[in-house]
Amino acid sequence: MSAILELTNLRKHYATQKAVDDISFSIEQGSIFGLLGPNGAGKTTLLRMITGIFYPDSGHIQFDGKTFDPLNDIIKIGYMPEERGLYKKMKIGEQAMYLAQLKGLSKAEAMQKIKFWFKKLEMETWWNKKVEDLSKGMSQKLQFVTTVLHEPKLIILDEPFSGLDPLNANLIKEEIYGLAKRGSTVIFSTHRMEQVEEICDHIVLVNLGKKILDGTVHNIKQQFKENKFSIKLNELPGTLSAPAFNIVNVNDNELVLQINEGFKSNDILTHFLHNQCTIESFHEILPTLNEIFISQVEGTHATARAFQKTDN
């Protein structure tokens, strides 16, 4: 599948900070892509360059097969920022119509799509409400609709589930899947790693302006696994020790084991079967994205501090 967006050696420096420092990655068309990082990592600056709000100091952005032209390409992009971008005093229907026409839709096209999305997200009775009268969750649904109703090729969602109850969060999540299936590409930025694991195909993790991880969720979790396994037995054997593994934890009849170098998971099963144990469950324990996120961010901060001490 071809890339809808390619960033090459992007840099953006402010007076005292390298906000984006030589970052490159590509995003495949139709994928759901996670852009992750702690506060101040450079995510917002990256998103603003992708949307043409900021221009990079150096580097190249290719969008939809050609050099990114913010003035002409912005109509193909939908951006839902974390901060609310709605006019508080406007009525909801009027605001949706206004923003749709700004994205190039005729009044008739805009009305058709607004009615479609308002019905889909159970917003039909909201037309004459003012934005200032909406709850945070209701405002988030409206902002999502105004981001996607012109069917952009690239959709950028920054904390899209903020303020949503579980029912509406699931509703928006299903719409994100649907948009990707219909060919839109979604950049998903959030601090909620469990949402990233569930939704995203591929992630990039940035910190201190640099890219520190880039890959599919599956491959990254495999990269950081520690060869730990959980096995549940009907009852524990008389002896637990074996050359194949070390015991990390015992909880009733469930063991967490770490395989020793040179052995395989089958060696664990063989050991317990030879000891006449009945195995009720057995699975590999992979690190969560949250655990990987914390370890990698803390690691880059430690490296940066050590470098500063050496430099001084």
C-alpha positions as CSV (number, residue, x, y, z in Angstrom):
1,M,0.0,0.0,0.0
2,S,1.3,3.5,-0.9
3,A,2.1,6.2,1.7
4,I,-0.3,9.1,2.0
5,L,2.2,11.1,4.0
6,E,6.0,11.0,4.2
7,L,8.1,13.2,6.5
8,T,11.8,13.4,5.7
9,N,14.3,15.0,8.1
10,L,11.9,17.6,9.5
11,R,13.3,20.2,11.8
12,K,11.6,23.0,13.6
13,H,13.6,25.0,16.2
14,Y,12.5,27.8,18.5
15,A,14.8,30.3,20.2
16,T,15.8,27.9,23.1
17,Q,14.3,24.6,22.0
18,K,14.6,22.0,19.2
19,A,10.9,21.2,19.0
20,V,11.3,18.8,16.1
21,D,14.9,17.5,15.5
22,D,15.4,15.5,12.3
23,I,12.3,13.4,12.3
24,S,11.3,11.1,9.4
25,F,8.5,8.6,9.1
26,S,5.8,7.6,6.6
27,I,2.1,6.7,7.0
28,E,0.3,4.2,4.7
29,Q,-3.0,5.1,3.2
30,G,-6.0,3.7,5.0
31,S,-4.1,3.0,8.2
32,I,-4.8,4.2,11.8
33,F,-1.5,5.7,12.9
34,G,-0.6,6.6,16.5
35,L,1.6,9.6,17.1
36,L,2.7,9.4,20.7
37,G,4.9,11.3,23.2
38,P,4.8,13.0,26.5
39,N,3.9,16.7,26.9
40,G,6.5,18.8,25.2
41,A,7.8,16.0,23.0
42,G,7.2,17.8,19.7
43,K,3.9,16.2,18.7
44,T,1.9,19.4,18.4
45,T,4.6,21.0,16.4
46,L,4.7,18.0,14.0
47,L,0.9,18.2,13.6
48,R,1.0,21.9,12.9
49,M,3.6,21.3,10.2
50,I,1.5,18.5,8.7
51,T,-1.5,20.8,8.6
52,G,0.5,23.8,7.2
53,I,0.0,25.9,10.3
54,F,3.8,26.0,10.8
55,Y,6.5,25.6,8.1
56,P,9.5,23.4,8.9
57,D,12.9,25.1,9.1
58,S,14.2,22.2,7.0
59,G,13.1,18.8,5.7
60,H,10.4,17.7,3.3
61,I,6.7,16.8,3.6
62,Q,5.2,14.7,0.8
63,F,1.4,14.4,0.8
64,D,-0.7,12.2,-1.5
65,G,2.2,11.5,-3.8
66,K,3.6,15.1,-4.2
67,T,5.2,17.9,-2.2
68,F,2.8,19.2,0.4
69,D,1.2,22.4,-0.6
70,P,-0.6,23.8,2.4
71,L,-2.8,26.3,0.6
72,N,-4.2,23.6,-1.8
73,D,-3.9,20.4,0.2
74,I,-5.5,21.6,3.5
75,I,-8.9,20.9,2.0
76,K,-8.0,17.2,2.0
77,I,-7.1,17.2,5.7
78,G,-9.4,17.2,8.7
79,Y,-7.9,18.3,12.0
80,M,-9.5,17.9,15.4
81,P,-7.3,19.6,17.9
82,E,-7.2,18.8,21.6
83,E,-8.3,22.4,22.3
84,R,-11.8,23.2,21.3
85,G,-12.0,25.0,18.0
86,L,-15.7,25.9,18.0
87,Y,-17.6,29.2,18.2
88,K,-19.4,29.2,21.5
89,K,-22.2,31.6,20.6
90,M,-23.1,30.0,17.2
91,K,-25.9,27.5,16.9
92,I,-24.7,24.0,16.2
93,G,-26.4,23.5,12.9
94,E,-25.2,26.8,11.6
95,Q,-21.6,26.1,12.8
96,A,-21.5,22.7,11.1
97,M,-22.8,24.3,7.9
98,Y,-20.2,27.1,8.0
99,L,-17.3,24.8,8.6
100,A,-18.4,22.4,5.9
101,Q,-18.6,25.2,3.3
102,L,-15.1,26.4,4.4
103,K,-13.9,22.9,3.4
104,G,-15.3,23.4,-0.1
105,L,-18.8,21.8,0.1
106,S,-21.8,23.4,-1.5
107,K,-24.7,24.3,0.8
108,A,-26.7,21.3,-0.5
109,E,-23.8,18.9,-0.1
110,A,-23.1,20.2,3.4
111,M,-26.7,19.9,4.5
112,Q,-26.8,16.3,3.2
113,K,-23.6,15.3,5.0
114,I,-24.5,17.1,8.2
115,K,-27.9,15.4,8.4
116,F,-26.2,12.0,7.8
117,W,-23.7,12.5,10.6
118,F,-26.1,14.1,13.0
119,K,-28.4,11.1,12.6
120,K,-25.5,8.6,12.9
121,L,-24.2,10.2,16.1
122,E,-27.6,10.9,17.6
123,M,-27.3,14.7,17.3
124,E,-30.5,15.4,15.3
125,T,-32.1,17.4,18.1
126,W,-29.1,19.6,18.6
127,W,-29.5,21.9,15.6
128,N,-30.6,25.0,17.4
129,K,-28.5,24.6,20.5
130,K,-25.5,26.9,21.1
131,V,-22.0,25.4,21.6
132,E,-21.7,27.1,25.0
133,D,-24.7,25.0,26.2
134,L,-23.1,21.7,25.3
135,S,-21.3,19.4,27.7
136,K,-17.7,18.5,27.1
137,G,-18.7,15.2,25.5
138,M,-21.4,16.7,23.3
139,S,-18.9,19.4,22.2
140,Q,-16.4,16.6,21.3
141,K,-19.0,14.8,19.1
142,L,-19.7,18.0,17.3
143,Q,-16.0,18.7,16.7
144,F,-15.5,15.1,15.4
145,V,-18.4,15.6,12.9
146,T,-17.0,18.9,11.6
147,T,-13.6,17.3,11.2
148,V,-14.7,14.4,9.0
149,L,-17.9,15.4,7.2
150,H,-16.0,16.7,4.1
151,E,-14.5,13.1,3.8
152,P,-10.8,14.2,4.0
153,K,-8.0,11.9,2.9
154,L,-6.1,12.5,6.1
155,I,-7.8,12.9,9.5
156,I,-5.9,14.0,12.5
157,L,-7.5,13.3,15.8
158,D,-5.9,14.8,19.0
159,E,-7.4,13.2,22.1
160,P,-10.7,12.4,20.3
161,F,-12.2,10.5,23.3
162,S,-11.7,13.3,25.8
163,G,-14.9,13.9,27.8
164,L,-16.8,11.1,26.2
165,D,-18.7,8.5,28.2
166,P,-17.9,4.8,27.4
167,L,-21.0,4.5,25.1
168,N,-20.1,7.6,23.0
169,A,-16.4,6.7,23.0
170,N,-17.3,3.3,21.5
171,L,-19.5,5.1,18.9
172,I,-16.6,7.3,17.8
173,K,-14.2,4.4,17.8
174,E,-16.4,2.5,15.4
175,E,-16.6,5.5,13.1
176,I,-12.8,5.8,13.1
177,Y,-12.6,2.1,12.0
178,G,-15.2,2.8,9.3
179,L,-13.4,5.9,8.0
180,A,-10.2,3.9,7.7
181,K,-12.0,1.1,5.9
182,R,-13.4,3.6,3.4
183,G,-9.9,4.8,2.6
184,S,-9.2,7.7,4.9
185,T,-6.0,7.7,6.9
186,V,-6.2,8.5,10.6
187,I,-3.5,10.0,12.7
188,F,-4.4,9.4,16.3
189,S,-2.7,11.3,19.1
190,T,-3.4,10.5,22.7
191,H,-1.8,9.8,26.1
192,R,-4.1,6.7,26.6
193,M,-1.9,3.8,25.6
194,E,-4.7,1.2,26.0
195,Q,-6.6,3.1,23.3
196,V,-3.6,3.0,21.1
197,E,-3.1,-0.8,21.5
198,E,-6.8,-1.3,20.6
199,I,-7.0,1.1,17.6
200,C,-3.7,1.7,15.9
201,D,-1.9,-0.3,13.3
202,H,1.4,1.5,13.5
203,I,2.9,4.0,16.0
204,V,5.7,6.5,16.2
205,L,7.0,7.7,19.7
206,V,8.7,11.0,19.9
207,N,10.5,12.6,22.8
208,L,12.6,15.7,23.2
209,G,12.0,16.5,19.5
210,K,13.4,13.1,18.3
211,K,11.8,9.9,17.1
212,I,12.6,7.1,19.4
213,L,10.3,4.3,18.2
214,D,8.7,3.5,14.9
215,G,6.8,0.3,13.9
216,T,3.7,-1.7,14.1
217,V,2.2,-2.3,17.5
218,H,2.8,-6.0,17.2
219,N,6.4,-5.7,16.2
220,I,7.2,-3.1,18.9
221,K,5.7,-5.3,21.6
222,Q,7.7,-8.3,20.3
223,Q,10.9,-6.1,20.3
224,F,10.5,-5.3,24.0
225,K,9.3,-8.7,25.3
226,E,11.2,-10.3,28.1
227,N,10.4,-14.0,27.4
228,K,7.9,-14.2,30.2
229,F,5.1,-16.7,30.2
230,S,2.1,-17.4,32.4
231,I,1.1,-21.0,33.1
232,K,-1.9,-22.1,35.2
233,L,-1.9,-25.7,36.5
234,N,-4.6,-27.8,38.2
235,E,-2.1,-28.1,41.1
236,L,1.6,-27.3,41.7
237,P,4.1,-30.2,41.4
238,G,6.4,-31.1,44.3
239,T,9.3,-29.2,42.7
240,L,9.1,-26.1,40.6
241,S,12.8,-25.6,39.6
242,A,14.0,-26.5,36.2
243,P,16.9,-25.5,33.9
244,A,14.5,-24.1,31.3
245,F,13.2,-21.2,33.4
246,N,13.3,-19.0,36.4
247,I,10.2,-18.4,38.5
248,V,9.2,-14.7,38.7
249,N,5.9,-15.0,40.6
250,V,3.6,-17.7,42.1
251,N,-0.1,-16.9,42.8
252,D,-2.0,-20.0,43.9
253,N,-1.7,-22.4,40.9
254,E,-0.6,-19.8,38.4
255,L,3.1,-19.2,37.7
256,V,4.9,-16.4,35.9
257,L,8.1,-17.8,34.4
258,Q,11.0,-16.4,32.5
259,I,12.7,-18.7,29.9
260,N,16.4,-19.0,30.2
261,E,18.7,-18.5,27.2
262,G,18.8,-21.5,24.9
263,F,15.4,-22.8,25.8
264,K,11.9,-22.5,24.2
265,S,8.4,-22.2,25.4
266,N,7.8,-25.9,24.6
267,D,10.4,-26.7,27.2
268,I,8.2,-25.2,29.9
269,L,5.2,-27.4,28.7
270,T,7.4,-30.5,28.6
271,H,8.6,-30.0,32.1
272,F,5.2,-29.7,33.6
273,L,3.7,-32.5,31.5
274,H,6.5,-34.8,32.7
275,N,5.6,-33.9,36.2
276,Q,2.0,-35.2,35.6
277,C,0.5,-31.7,35.8
278,T,-2.7,-30.7,34.0
279,I,-2.2,-27.4,32.2
280,E,-5.3,-25.2,32.3
281,S,-3.8,-22.2,30.5
282,F,-0.5,-21.0,29.0
283,H,0.4,-17.7,27.3
284,E,3.2,-15.4,26.6
285,I,3.2,-12.1,28.6
286,L,4.0,-9.2,26.4
287,P,4.7,-5.7,27.7
288,T,2.0,-3.1,27.4
289,L,2.5,0.0,25.3
290,N,2.2,1.9,28.5
291,E,5.2,0.1,30.0
292,I,7.2,0.5,26.8
293,F,6.3,4.2,26.6
294,I,7.4,4.9,30.2
295,S,10.7,2.9,29.8
296,Q,11.6,4.6,26.5
297,V,10.7,8.1,27.6
298,E,12.6,7.8,30.9
299,G,15.5,6.3,29.0
300,T,15.8,9.3,26.7
301,H,15.5,11.8,29.5
302,A,18.3,10.0,31.4
303,T,20.5,10.0,28.3
304,A,19.8,13.7,27.7
305,R,20.7,14.5,31.4
306,A,24.0,12.6,31.1
307,F,24.8,14.3,27.8
308,Q,24.2,17.8,29.4
309,K,26.5,16.9,32.3
310,T,29.3,15.8,29.9
311,D,28.8,18.9,27.7
312,N,29.1,21.1,30.8
